[in-house]
Amino acid sequence: MADTAGTTAEGKQPRSVRVVLLALMIAMMLAMLDNMIVGTAMPTIVGDLGGLEHLSWVVTGYTLATAASTPVWGKLGDMYGRKGAFLTSIVIFLIGSALSGMAQDMGQLIGFRAVQGLGAGGLMVGVMAIIGDLIPPRERGKYQGMMAGVMALAMIGGPLVGGTITDNWGWRWAFYINLPLGAVALALVTAVLHLPRKRSQAGIDYLGVVLLTVGITSIVLVTTWGGTEYAWTSARIMELIGIGVAALVGFVFWQTRAAEPVLPLHIFRSRNFTLMSVIGFITGFVMFGATLFLPLYQQAVQGASATNSGLLLLPMLGAMLVTSMVAGRVTTNSGKYKVFPIAGGVLMIVGMYLLSLMDTGTTRLTSGIYMAVVGAGMGCLMQITMLVAQNSVEMKDMGVASSSATLFRTLGSSFGVAIMGALFNHRVQDVMAERAGALGKNITEKSAQLDAKSLQKLPAAAREAYQHAVSSGTHSAFVLGAGIAVLVLIAALFVKEVPLKGGPKAPAEGADPAPQAVVEVV
């Protein structure tokens, strides 16, 4: 017996749909939790495998592969079927995880992490696109809290789980832990989810894939290496910028001529889709910048341990979870959503400005309140942007809409970490030179971010100077974040409140019919 996806007469989802959603949340957890766990295990990994000079590539290789493959997975799902693409991405991710756990040197680990990243690129896209198939936009808001909860759990639990696994089982289990979770997701999706099969007559746009991959790779490398590995004005960075710009211009030109473009440009004719892409980019910029510098401030200035600094993010993540659930419920019940991007923009501006006021005397209670304001803003934006982006395209473009929204958020996070990081590093080094003279300059010559052990070894005067420097650096980074967040508010004001498909009333003329995704009752 089969049930069409969507709500029953009583307004509840069939049990089988809820089983599929459980599998999708496990897959989302895999994608989001991995970097958090691995980051905690990295010191142990380097101690075992060596290759400290290649350490950054363990993360960069994964990030590059994820970003470059994201739009490809979305298009493959649209062309050949969502279920097959999603299951394939899970299998690739698990193969990469198993191989990473068996790596014998840093080179192997970097390569296997790239394989893992290729699969991860399809996990988030697959989750969002399948939810888009299963649940009409009007009903989708109910599940925002579930997705926001997974994100919060990954951010908080990642460092804790990573530390526990590494200390008790060894770093290889930081990768092996993905295998049983992935196996459960595979089994549930295979057994329960049945989506209409597709078979596109057109071939894959290989040239478009290559051009987009080169462009995205260049952008990520510029934001990763700029100001750290190489100076922003160095020949290597200039070359990457030139290659990236040329590849992306060529990509846009080719997409107007390709038979089956990997990223159809016509989806950007929708004003709402374009605005959601902009909002998603800026949200990623601000959110990942905040989550990077808040733990650093808490450790260096407020004296928190590395583990506790993750827990101290609870006010931000808790506010994000609650606000996301409220926004989802209101959207489902009323069909109205424009108020949330506007409110999110305002809250994000205010919250980032409040964070910029923190100094060496700010208490944890005060900083927690400031973080909660930022989290509330993020909760208004995180899932609403995906919901409106998906509502702005036809069902046949659900995959590329989901992948594009994910890609813009990923690129925004890369730019946010790079630009806010460069501003932070520059400010810290200036203040250290002012307050501690030559000693301060020497301390931060290689890196403006000191770990807890290095901080404890400093003389008292130098440690106090560093705390002031970090406070000043985070001030500059958060002021920039507040300024960038203004663009969210501006973009939100131009959003047109188009009725969400799948509501209780008949859909507007020309709207797509409700999704015909089918799930087997178990």
Disulfide bonds with the S-S distance in Angstrom:
none
